[in-house]
């Protein structure tokens, strides 16, 4: 089965084009290959192949979640271990 190809004309900011071409060269491909990858991924995922979000606001760090494991008090997100509480009732 022979495949046919077609041209797509797209207008982009010249700086976006320059920076993306530099990126694709570093990745070992050209603009056509990169666009083909994007289009094939969009078809495969049946949508945009990456998350589209609004302007990023500074991330607000949630307070660490405390837990207990074998008598040791710890915080989530790989925080340091605390010494075991000698008398837990003191702190309640």
Secondary structure by P-SEA (a helix, b strand, c coil): cbbbbbbbbbbccaaaaaaaaaaaaaacccaaaaaaaaaaaaaaaccccccccccccccccccbbbbbcccccccccccccccccccccccc
